[in-house]
Amino acid sequence: MIRLTRRFIHFGKKRPIFWILAWASWFITLWILSSGNPAPEKTPDIPHLDKIVHFGYFFGGAGLFCAWLTHHFQNLSSRTCVLISTLMGAIVGIIDEYHQSFTPGRSGNDLGDWIADTSGALVGAITMLWVIKLTSTPKKSAHTSN
């Protein structure tokens, strides 16, 4: 799995546009999902499942955005990357909640959803930086030459 992730990150490092296009697809998918009816009628009875879904979705979006920032602006500090990615997640979360308030069958403007969005964005950005660092370090050879 690490090998596949390493290849994927390396591909995106050479082509930063890949990450922003993936993020744009993520955003368009979010817009489409927010325009429709909420979750299916028969779902597991898990408390706050919608918050878990919000957290996970924004975790992924922030990871994509953070990867783009890291590879497009190579001198950007990790802290700045996390801050910008989290802010972008928070802003998109606000837009999403506002958009849902105009969608029949959706409540929208839910503070709990927005907190889950922002938290997911924070953790997603941090995780992506960790994955990039993990996959960017050179492989240690089992054999050392003398």
Helices and strands as residue ranges (DSSP letters): H 2-14, H 17-35, H 49-72, H 78-100, H 111-136
